[in-house]
Amino acid sequence: MTRISRRALATRASKLALQAAVGLGGAMATRGAAATAHAAPPAPTPCQKQATAPVKTGFEKLREDNYAPLKGHKIGVIANVASVDAALRSIVDCLHDAPSVQLHAVFGPEHGFRGSMREGFSEPETQDPQTGCTVYDIYAKSGDALKSILKKSGITLLMFDVQDTGSRFYTYIWTLFDCMAACAQLGLPLLVLDRPNPISGTDASGPVLDPALSSFVGRAPIALRHGMTVAELARLFNAAFMPALAGKAATLDVVRMEGWQRGMFFEDTGLTWCPPSPNMPSALTALVYPGTCLFEGTSFSVGRGTTMPFLYLGSAGVDGRIWAEQAAAAGCAGAAFRDVWFTPQVDPFKNTLLHGLHCAVMDRTVFDPVATGMTLLSTGRRLAGPAFWRGNGKTFDQLCGSRKIRPLLDHGADATALAATWQADLDRFSALRHTHLLY
């Protein structure tokens, strides 16, 4: 190889590196990249700013206080595999080892305390070998059945510490809701330890649940992307819904985080992401989830059983290349699309080769998961035809929280037209939400 060719290759490599930096960063101007290598990088936006110190979760603050609110109580804790301290140790083990804490029982939500079960399933009642505590199954339990379990456990205080994802149809918040109603009727105090909303907490968006569609993927009228932490949701649930549902509000206390700001995404917190459920492997998954999980109500796969759940969407009968082109042409801020082939390893699409698209987040500060999801639904429906819906459409309506969206999609409505149907309800929810924010 000659000296000239080496120099030419080096120049070409530098240009390729510059193009890659511009393309991936999304915010670096070509003129700035061409400046001296010692120039200071552009200041991050508030949502991009990294935390100067790790956020302290509610559990960390409770431990700093030497577990003072727990003293004198027999404690029951709702927890799972993501209920960990900053060193990734289970809070159940931490509570068990604390001399001042009487840990009496553990309660497992969907997927179970150990997270061993797939969606829609839970682990049976068992004994935790590490602590000796009974682990009760409370997934989808409510009313008398749930009250019976809580009474049987013998606890005098129930604690909730589970990582949420920021979407209405993620079931852990409805386990909290049902337990709050049971606690109110039993006179059992409830303590909620706060954790970050991983997709930020600046705004609510999407349809507000129609109460007629109430289910375990939505018990009460909140927005699809609620923009709240679990402690804030607990305050809202207790004030707005418990008096009518349970006859009175629960005796509720919360332990706030330290250092969390509403504009933070999970990557800004300094905390380590522990998947709270098997198909929520990253905080990026959580970010797209409010929009792409709606495809669970369609005949399309959401990528369960692949390495990219909720980022891959597809079907055996759709041309993913055309779909990706149409989605890109619709103009989803902060998103890009490419066609992909994938083969899920779990039912209902196990071992079936599918063609679809990859929804990639290029700039999370402007990415709108609900608007993007509606655009993908609109373009996907046009390509798939009437066979797009799963069953009679009930699953989609429950996930969406509205019966208005599906007929409009059948008639070709785009994301802007769909958003107009829920704006008035969203405005009312946003006003209610604002009164219960802690940060």
Secondary structure as UniProt FT lines:
FT   HELIX           3..25
FT   HELIX           30..33
FT   TURN            37..38
FT   TURN            46..48
FT   HELIX           58..64
FT   TURN            65..67
FT   HELIX           68..70
FT   TURN            71..72
FT   STRAND          74..78
FT   TURN            81..82
FT   TURN            86..87
FT   HELIX           91..97
FT   TURN            99..100
FT   STRAND          102..108
FT   TURN            110..115
FT   TURN            119..120
FT   STRAND          126..127
FT   TURN            129..131
FT   STRAND          134..137
FT   TURN            139..140
FT   HELIX           143..153
FT   STRAND          157..160
FT   TURN            168..169
FT   HELIX           172..186
FT   STRAND          190..193
FT   TURN            198..199
FT   STRAND          205..208
FT   HELIX           211..213
FT   TURN            216..217
FT   STRAND          223..225
FT   HELIX           230..240
FT   HELIX           242..246
FT   STRAND          252..255
FT   TURN            262..263
FT   HELIX           266..268
FT   TURN            278..279
FT   HELIX           283..292
FT   HELIX           293..297
FT   TURN            304..305
FT   TURN            310..311
FT   STRAND          312..315
FT   TURN            316..317
FT   HELIX           320..330
FT   TURN            333..334
FT   STRAND          335..342
FT   TURN            347..348
FT   TURN            350..351
FT   STRAND          354..361
FT   TURN            364..366
FT   HELIX           369..384
FT   HELIX           385..388
FT   TURN            391..392
FT   HELIX           394..400
FT   HELIX           405..410
FT   TURN            411..412
FT   HELIX           415..434
FT   TURN            435..436
//
